[in-house]
């Protein structure tokens, strides 16, 4: 059902197929004709307009990057709360004054606050990297995202049918 509404470019439409310009000077050199397609055509993939130089995946990666900083701060603060209450208090005060919206800026500012804050920033960077590489369940993310989209689409369509039909439940 979904694929019928998508214009797929596995075989390019005839208007994109290069037509050789045969002239007398090129008839003996057929390999000079353009045979490659523009690089933006990918078999089976949708073109997503409006992202400029970045792809939707790059935007998602940036959002995950910020999320990993948030997760690292949560992990480090939970560790500090139990074994170093003074450092925990300092981190919480810093969090009150600085936004976590830009994780890199947050860590850079934390690093420059004081020598003690620098060690906290280094710990956050270390945890962020380790969590991303070792602990984040990438396969589970894919499975959950696909399931959420499917369930959401089904609910929207089901609600619409209930709303517009005369069938009583």
Backbone as CSV, one residue per row, in Angstrom:
resi,resn,N_x,N_y,N_z,CA_x,CA_y,CA_z,C_x,C_y,C_z
1,UNK,0.820,-1.180,0.000,0.000,0.000,0.000,0.868,1.250,0.000
2,UNK,1.851,1.316,0.920,2.686,2.503,1.007,3.548,2.686,-0.231
3,UNK,4.087,1.599,-0.762,5.025,1.725,-1.867,4.369,2.201,-3.152
4,UNK,3.048,2.053,-3.290,2.399,2.506,-4.514,2.384,4.022,-4.618
5,UNK,2.479,4.713,-3.489,2.448,6.169,-3.510,3.840,6.783,-3.612
6,UNK,4.852,5.963,-3.633,6.220,6.457,-3.656,6.802,6.321,-5.055
7,UNK,7.401,7.392,-5.542,8.053,7.366,-6.843,9.456,6.837,-6.636
8,UNK,9.690,5.619,-7.026,10.996,5.001,-6.828,11.838,5.187,-8.086
9,UNK,13.126,5.299,-7.903,14.017,5.593,-9.010,15.008,4.456,-9.271
10,UNK,14.547,3.207,-9.208,15.454,2.093,-9.482,15.914,2.126,-10.925
11,UNK,15.013,2.347,-11.823,15.414,2.568,-13.202,14.949,3.980,-13.539
12,UNK,15.866,4.821,-13.939,15.514,6.225,-14.137,14.492,6.406,-15.249
13,UNK,13.617,7.392,-15.106,12.667,7.678,-16.159,13.391,8.031,-17.455
14,UNK,12.713,7.833,-18.547,13.341,8.030,-19.846,13.877,9.451,-20.039
15,UNK,13.244,10.442,-19.408,13.729,11.804,-19.596,15.054,12.056,-18.862
16,UNK,15.464,11.135,-17.960,16.752,11.268,-17.293,17.852,10.443,-17.955
17,UNK,17.476,9.546,-18.834,18.452,8.707,-19.503,19.212,9.541,-20.520
18,UNK,20.534,9.562,-20.426,21.297,10.387,-21.366,21.194,9.848,-22.782
19,UNK,20.999,10.737,-23.715,20.928,10.361,-25.122,22.256,10.756,-25.764
20,UNK,22.892,9.813,-26.407,24.171,10.160,-27.023,23.992,11.183,-28.138
21,UNK,24.893,12.128,-28.167,24.904,13.155,-29.198,25.932,12.715,-30.232
22,UNK,25.476,11.964,-31.171,26.394,11.404,-32.154,26.675,12.445,-33.223
23,UNK,27.925,12.802,-33.289,28.379,13.698,-34.339,29.509,12.989,-35.061
24,UNK,29.886,13.511,-36.181,30.941,12.869,-36.976,32.252,12.779,-36.195
25,UNK,32.516,13.748,-35.352,33.790,13.732,-34.636,33.823,12.692,-33.513
26,UNK,32.648,12.257,-33.017,32.609,11.308,-31.911,32.197,9.892,-32.317
27,UNK,31.904,9.643,-33.542,31.415,8.318,-33.928,32.454,7.235,-33.708
28,UNK,33.710,7.578,-33.716,34.730,6.563,-33.513,35.100,6.391,-32.040
29,UNK,34.538,7.236,-31.136,34.854,7.152,-29.707,33.561,7.044,-28.893
30,UNK,32.870,5.895,-28.896,31.586,5.794,-28.203,31.709,5.889,-26.688
31,UNK,32.879,5.625,-26.096,33.004,5.669,-24.641,33.034,7.094,-24.096
32,UNK,33.032,8.091,-24.935,33.026,9.481,-24.504,31.635,9.964,-24.096
33,UNK,30.590,9.163,-24.376,29.237,9.571,-24.033,29.022,9.441,-22.538
34,UNK,28.193,10.285,-22.007,27.879,10.231,-20.586,26.983,9.026,-20.327
35,UNK,27.448,8.158,-19.462,26.646,6.978,-19.129,26.275,6.943,-17.664
36,UNK,26.851,7.815,-16.855,26.518,7.801,-15.432,25.335,8.721,-15.169
37,UNK,24.627,8.423,-14.081,23.481,9.220,-13.674,23.911,10.216,-12.608
38,UNK,23.132,11.243,-12.377,23.459,12.171,-11.298,23.583,11.415,-9.975
39,UNK,24.433,11.908,-9.085,24.719,11.190,-7.845,23.560,11.178,-6.855
40,UNK,22.551,12.029,-7.021,21.463,12.068,-6.056,20.413,10.987,-6.285
41,UNK,20.549,10.175,-7.303,19.593,9.101,-7.531,20.084,7.833,-6.841
42,UNK,19.309,7.329,-5.891,19.650,6.106,-5.182,18.484,5.141,-5.324
43,UNK,18.771,3.972,-5.788,17.740,2.972,-6.020,16.982,2.668,-4.738
44,UNK,15.666,2.815,-4.765,14.825,2.444,-3.646,14.781,3.436,-2.508
45,UNK,15.410,4.564,-2.610,15.425,5.550,-1.530,14.606,6.766,-1.926
46,UNK,13.982,7.396,-0.936,13.208,8.600,-1.175,14.104,9.829,-1.061
47,UNK,13.859,10.793,-1.911,14.533,12.072,-1.797,13.760,12.913,-0.789
48,UNK,14.451,13.484,0.185,13.814,14.308,1.206,14.261,15.748,1.002
49,UNK,13.383,16.594,0.467,13.771,17.988,0.220,13.835,18.794,1.513
50,UNK,14.574,19.881,1.470,14.569,20.820,2.578,15.628,20.586,3.632
51,UNK,16.589,19.703,3.397,17.616,19.463,4.399,18.962,20.056,4.009
52,UNK,19.042,20.718,2.880,20.285,21.352,2.463,21.409,20.353,2.365
53,UNK,22.505,20.656,3.011,23.678,19.790,2.958,23.531,18.562,3.850
54,UNK,22.738,18.655,4.905,22.587,17.545,5.845,21.424,16.655,5.426
55,UNK,21.523,15.395,5.729,20.448,14.451,5.465,19.559,14.342,6.702
56,UNK,18.381,13.743,6.568,17.564,13.504,7.763,18.321,12.657,8.794
57,UNK,19.141,11.737,8.299,19.923,10.912,9.204,20.941,11.750,9.972
58,UNK,21.518,12.760,9.308,22.470,13.646,9.984,21.768,14.461,11.061
59,UNK,20.546,14.891,10.786,19.790,15.635,11.789,19.440,14.722,12.963
60,UNK,19.053,13.492,12.673,18.752,12.530,13.746,20.016,12.251,14.561
61,UNK,21.163,12.130,13.891,22.423,11.891,14.593,22.763,13.058,15.513
62,UNK,22.504,14.283,15.046,22.753,15.453,15.893,21.853,15.426,17.125
63,UNK,20.584,15.065,16.927,19.662,14.970,18.068,20.110,13.884,19.040
64,UNK,20.565,12.759,18.513,21.071,11.694,19.385,22.337,12.145,20.117
65,UNK,23.181,12.888,19.434,24.396,13.410,20.064,24.030,14.252,21.292
66,UNK,23.050,15.126,21.138,22.608,15.952,22.262,21.987,15.083,23.356
67,UNK,21.223,14.072,22.935,20.591,13.161,23.889,21.643,12.382,24.686
68,UNK,22.717,11.951,24.028,23.767,11.212,24.721,24.448,12.079,25.782
69,UNK,24.561,13.377,25.526,25.103,14.273,26.548,24.167,14.308,27.742
70,UNK,22.871,14.434,27.483,21.873,14.442,28.560,21.958,13.152,29.382
71,UNK,22.039,12.018,28.693,22.129,10.727,29.376,23.405,10.663,30.215
72,UNK,24.523,11.125,29.658,25.791,11.101,30.384,25.724,11.958,31.641
73,UNK,25.087,13.127,31.547,24.939,13.989,32.717,24.083,13.281,33.776
74,UNK,23.023,12.603,33.342,22.172,11.860,34.295,22.971,10.750,34.982
75,UNK,23.769,10.012,34.212,24.566,8.910,34.769,25.601,9.449,35.753
76,UNK,26.333,10.479,35.338,27.381,11.042,36.195,26.774,11.643,37.458
77,UNK,25.663,12.345,37.321,25.053,12.948,38.516,24.559,11.870,39.484
78,UNK,24.030,10.770,38.970,23.605,9.674,39.850,24.802,9.049,40.564
79,UNK,25.925,8.910,39.863,27.139,8.378,40.483,27.652,9.329,41.563
80,UNK,27.664,10.629,41.251,28.177,11.621,42.197,27.313,11.714,43.445
81,UNK,26.023,11.587,43.270,25.105,11.726,44.396,25.450,10.745,45.514
82,UNK,25.873,9.542,45.124,26.159,8.533,46.147,27.587,8.584,46.679
83,UNK,28.578,8.951,45.850,29.950,8.883,46.354,30.654,10.231,46.490
84,UNK,30.100,11.326,45.953,30.728,12.638,46.097,29.650,13.724,46.121
85,UNK,28.963,13.863,47.263,27.846,14.821,47.353,28.242,16.268,47.037
86,UNK,29.476,16.647,47.345,29.908,18.025,47.067,29.993,18.272,45.554
87,UNK,30.581,17.329,44.830,30.660,17.453,43.374,29.260,17.396,42.757
88,UNK,28.393,16.578,43.339,26.999,16.500,42.869,26.328,17.866,43.009
89,UNK,26.513,18.495,44.157,25.915,19.816,44.410,26.444,20.836,43.399
90,UNK,27.764,20.811,43.153,28.353,21.735,42.183,27.788,21.513,40.773
91,UNK,27.632,20.248,40.384,27.081,19.940,39.060,25.635,20.413,38.961
92,UNK,24.859,20.209,40.013,23.450,20.644,39.996,23.351,22.176,39.916
93,UNK,24.237,22.873,40.620,24.247,24.337,40.544,24.635,24.805,39.142
94,UNK,25.591,24.125,38.542,25.998,24.465,37.182,24.845,24.208,36.203
95,UNK,24.133,23.110,36.417,22.977,22.787,35.560,21.879,23.846,35.687
96,UNK,21.726,24.424,36.863,20.725,25.483,37.052,21.075,26.735,36.244
97,UNK,22.371,26.965,36.031,22.813,28.169,35.323,23.048,27.967,33.834
98,UNK,23.203,26.718,33.388,23.544,26.440,31.993,22.584,25.411,31.397
99,UNK,22.205,25.671,30.170,21.281,24.777,29.465,22.015,23.568,28.905
100,UNK,21.314,22.458,28.858,21.836,21.235,28.241,21.389,21.125,26.787
101,UNK,20.746,22.158,26.249,20.251,22.105,24.876,21.375,21.837,23.878
102,UNK,22.514,22.492,24.079,23.701,22.239,23.256,24.712,21.537,24.150
103,UNK,24.795,20.229,24.019,25.630,19.422,24.896,27.101,19.755,24.815
104,UNK,27.589,20.054,23.617,29.008,20.386,23.468,29.340,21.709,24.168
105,UNK,28.470,22.694,24.022,28.676,23.982,24.689,28.605,23.794,26.200
106,UNK,27.659,22.982,26.656,27.542,22.702,28.083,28.848,22.125,28.630
107,UNK,29.392,21.118,27.946,30.628,20.475,28.398,31.818,21.435,28.324
108,UNK,31.882,22.237,27.267,32.973,23.207,27.132,32.913,24.249,28.248
109,UNK,31.705,24.740,28.546,31.546,25.722,29.627,31.876,25.100,30.980
110,UNK,31.440,23.862,31.189,31.720,23.162,32.441,33.225,22.977,32.620
111,UNK,33.910,22.649,31.547,35.345,22.410,31.588,36.107,23.680,31.991
112,UNK,35.595,24.836,31.623,36.278,26.103,31.879,35.880,26.753,33.216
113,UNK,34.922,26.159,33.906,34.423,26.750,35.156,35.476,26.718,36.268
114,UNK,36.086,25.578,36.501,37.107,25.422,37.548,37.796,24.078,37.335
115,UNK,38.907,23.843,38.013,39.576,22.543,37.876,38.678,21.363,38.277
116,UNK,37.874,21.535,39.323,36.959,20.468,39.737,35.877,20.246,38.662
117,UNK,35.382,21.331,38.103,34.379,21.226,37.054,34.973,20.595,35.797
118,UNK,36.256,20.860,35.567,36.926,20.259,34.411,36.909,18.737,34.516
119,UNK,37.169,18.209,35.716,37.141,16.753,35.886,35.726,16.202,35.683
120,UNK,34.716,16.968,36.096,33.322,16.547,35.847,33.027,16.518,34.344
121,UNK,33.485,17.538,33.644,33.263,17.598,32.192,33.950,16.431,31.496
122,UNK,35.185,16.135,31.892,35.894,15.005,31.290,35.170,13.687,31.561
123,UNK,34.635,13.555,32.761,33.873,12.339,33.096,32.605,12.252,32.240
124,UNK,31.926,13.357,32.032,30.717,13.372,31.192,31.075,12.993,29.757
125,UNK,32.170,13.549,29.246,32.596,13.202,27.880,32.923,11.713,27.771
126,UNK,33.583,11.184,28.779,33.936,9.768,28.787,32.685,8.884,28.823
127,UNK,31.738,9.225,29.679,30.497,8.445,29.790,29.680,8.563,28.513
128,UNK,29.619,9.764,27.939,28.867,9.963,26.690,29.409,9.067,25.585
129,UNK,30.710,9.027,25.461,31.337,8.202,24.435,31.104,6.715,24.691
130,UNK,31.307,6.288,25.925,31.130,4.871,26.267,29.682,4.437,26.083
131,UNK,28.746,5.286,26.489,27.335,4.921,26.348,26.958,4.781,24.874
132,UNK,27.406,5.727,24.062,27.098,5.693,22.632,27.685,4.446,21.979
133,UNK,28.935,4.135,22.295,29.626,3.009,21.655,29.188,1.654,22.181
134,UNK,28.990,1.552,23.489,28.825,0.233,24.098,27.443,-0.092,24.644
135,UNK,26.730,0.902,25.148,25.507,0.603,25.884,24.208,0.919,25.152
136,UNK,24.237,1.879,24.241,23.004,2.233,23.540,22.605,1.097,22.616
137,UNK,21.354,0.712,22.667,20.863,-0.422,21.889,20.317,0.063,20.541
138,UNK,21.211,0.131,19.559,20.878,0.663,18.238,19.819,-0.176,17.544
139,UNK,19.895,-1.494,17.650,18.893,-2.361,17.024,17.525,-2.139,17.644
140,UNK,17.508,-1.952,18.958,16.248,-1.699,19.649,15.659,-0.360,19.226
141,UNK,16.510,0.647,19.007,16.043,1.948,18.515,15.329,1.790,17.181
142,UNK,15.942,1.064,16.269,15.344,0.852,14.952,14.007,0.134,15.077
143,UNK,13.987,-0.937,15.861,12.759,-1.720,16.036,11.653,-0.858,16.647
144,UNK,11.986,-0.102,17.688,10.985,0.739,18.349,10.484,1.862,17.443
145,UNK,11.376,2.491,16.702,10.963,3.591,15.807,10.008,3.082,14.739
146,UNK,10.336,1.945,14.133,9.469,1.372,13.094,8.121,0.993,13.695
147,UNK,8.131,0.392,14.874,6.883,-0.016,15.531,6.036,1.205,15.899
148,UNK,6.682,2.253,16.411,5.928,3.458,16.781,5.266,4.097,15.567
149,UNK,5.980,4.180,14.456,5.404,4.756,13.239,4.236,3.902,12.758
150,UNK,4.424,2.593,12.742,3.365,1.692,12.294,2.134,1.807,13.191
151,UNK,2.333,1.760,14.505,1.209,1.845,15.446,0.501,3.194,15.350
152,UNK,1.277,4.260,15.217,0.702,5.596,15.119,-0.113,5.745,13.827
153,UNK,0.445,5.273,12.708,-0.287,5.343,11.442,-1.590,4.550,11.517
154,UNK,-1.525,3.372,12.107,-2.723,2.539,12.246,-3.770,3.242,13.095
155,UNK,-3.353,3.833,14.208,-4.300,4.534,15.091,-4.951,5.715,14.376
156,UNK,-4.149,6.492,13.662,-4.693,7.653,12.950,-5.711,7.212,11.910
157,UNK,-5.377,6.179,11.137,-6.309,5.694,10.104,-7.555,5.094,10.744
158,UNK,-7.402,4.322,11.820,-8.544,3.713,12.504,-9.467,4.789,13.072
159,UNK,-8.884,5.812,13.718,-9.685,6.910,14.274,-10.435,7.657,13.171
160,UNK,-9.778,7.843,12.032,-10.430,8.527,10.922,-11.610,7.713,10.398
161,UNK,-11.418,6.415,10.235,-12.509,5.560,9.761,-13.665,5.568,10.751
162,UNK,-13.385,5.475,12.030,-14.445,5.521,13.057,-15.191,6.847,12.992
163,UNK,-14.444,7.920,12.816,-15.008,9.262,12.796,-15.901,9.497,11.579
164,UNK,-15.496,8.951,10.438,-16.199,9.262,9.195,-17.218,8.205,8.770
165,UNK,-17.224,7.078,9.437,-18.197,6.039,9.051,-19.354,6.034,10.047
166,UNK,-20.391,5.359,9.669,-21.583,5.269,10.509,-21.570,4.023,11.376
167,UNK,-20.454,3.299,11.380,-20.363,2.065,12.150,-20.232,2.412,13.625
168,UNK,-21.086,1.752,14.423,-21.013,1.969,15.870,-20.180,0.879,16.491
169,UNK,-19.367,1.234,17.474,-18.519,0.223,18.127,-19.227,-0.360,19.313
